[in-house]
Amino acid sequence: MENNSDHSGGISRPKRVLLIGASGELGGALARLYAASGANLCLWGRDARRLAEIAQECRNVGAKSVDVRALDLRDIDQAIAAIGRDDDTLPFDMAIIASGLGDIRAEGALVEDPALVARLGQVNFVAPAAIAAELGARMAQRKCGTIVLIGSAAAFHALPFAAAYAGSKAGLARFADALRINLRPHGITVTLVSPGFIDTAAGRQVSGPKSLIMQPAHVANAIAKAAARGQAHLITPWPFALLRLIDRALPRFVRDRLLQSLTPPDR
C-alpha cells in the first residue's frame, strides 16, 4: 500500500492521525500541529470537555476532519475494540500515544501505594503497549505507518520517590525498542520520545525542581520532526541524554546516593 504521508520542512504530513492523550497539554499541542497540515484527526482523551475544545481548535486551524473519543485507557478491551472500529472506518497512517499519568510517593508514606503502582503501570505501560501492538499489526498488513510512543526521561533513572512512574516508563521504552525492531521489516517506523520536564498543569502539581523545563508546543514540534525522520529515539532536551549516560557510568553506591538526594524534602 502506498505511504500516504508527505514531508515539508521536516514535518510529516500524514493523512489520518490517531492521537491518544489529546486532552492533555502536550497532546493538544500535537493535535493543533497536525491539524494545521490538513490531516484527518481522531482524538482520544479522558477529559471530554477539554477534548471537545481542542477538536474545535483543530477545525479552526485547518484539520480536514476531526473525530473524538472520550475513554479511559484502563479499560484495555474497550480501547482495543475502539482501535479496530476507528481504523476500519479510515485507516491510520500515524498514531501518537501521548497519554500518561505522573505521580510520586505520597507525603509521609514509606512506599508508594499499591493502587497507584497498578494505575500507573496500566496507563503508562500496559495500555499504550497493547494499543501499539494492535496498530502495529494493522499497519504491517498495509506495509506503511508510523507509531510514536511518548515515554519519559524518568525511564532512565531508578527514582526512589517515583518508582511506579519511572518503572512504567522504563517498561514502555523497552517495549518500543523491541516493537521498532519487529516492525521495521514491514515498513513501519516506531519512535520513542523521552522528554524531560514539560510545563503542564499536571507537572506543576509535582513538587521539586524542574530544570530545563520545556513548553508543550516546543516538544510537539520536536516530536513531529523526529517522527518524520523515522528517528528511533528522541531525548529532549539534549542534556537529559547526557544524564542517561552518567547514570549508567556511575558506580552503584554513588548513583544510589545521588538519586536519594533528589527526593523532595516532603517525601
Phi, psi and omega in degrees: 000137182293138177289124185274357184270147169232176186229146177206120179064029179084359180252127176291143178241072180291157182277325186222114187241128169262127180233107180264127187097024185289343180277354174276171184290319176292317178299319178296320179296319177295319179299314180295324180297312180284333175299321182295341178271359178085023182284159166276123185249141170237110188254125176247145176189167180276327186267099185298320181295312180294324179298318179295321179296315181293323178301317179293321176300320180293321176297322183292329183264002170124007178299138180293318175206155180222120172249147180233151178214115177266119178203166179254121184293349177292342172268083188293321180299318178296320181295316180295319177297321180293323176303314181299315181295315183290321180288327177292327180294312177205111188301142177277137169254353173214140174226128178243118180257097186249009181285156178171161176235144176234136178199164178229173181303135182295150178302130179086348181277144178279328180219154179299146179297136180304325179295323177294317179301315181295317182296314180292323177297320181292311187281324185272337183233301190298309182294310178301321180294317180296318179295317179297324178295317178296315179294320180299319179296318180292315180294323180298325176297327181270349179065028174198153177147161180226132176239131178240125179246125181267111177260226180196149173297340177298340179297340183278348192230141178275080185284114185293337180265357181215049184299320182292317180294308181298319181294318180294321179287328176294320176298317179297321180297315180294320178298315181301318181294317179294319179296321179301313181296321181294320187269345183304317179295344181262008177085014181255135174257141177235124179244126172263134178245127180238084181277157170277218183286131177244138184281086178235164180299319180295319180294326181289342179283343180271125183288165177107162180292149181227086183287148176056039183295141185243154175276144182305320181296323178295316180294318180301318180296319178295321179296314181299319179292320179296319178296320180296327178280347187072029183293135183290320186212123175250120173249123182219138355288167189300329179301337179290335173292322177293318178299325178298317180293321179297317179303318181290328187275335185291144170301149186303318184292328177289316179299317181301315180294320180296313181294323177296326180291341180279349182298127178305144186300334180271007180243000000 
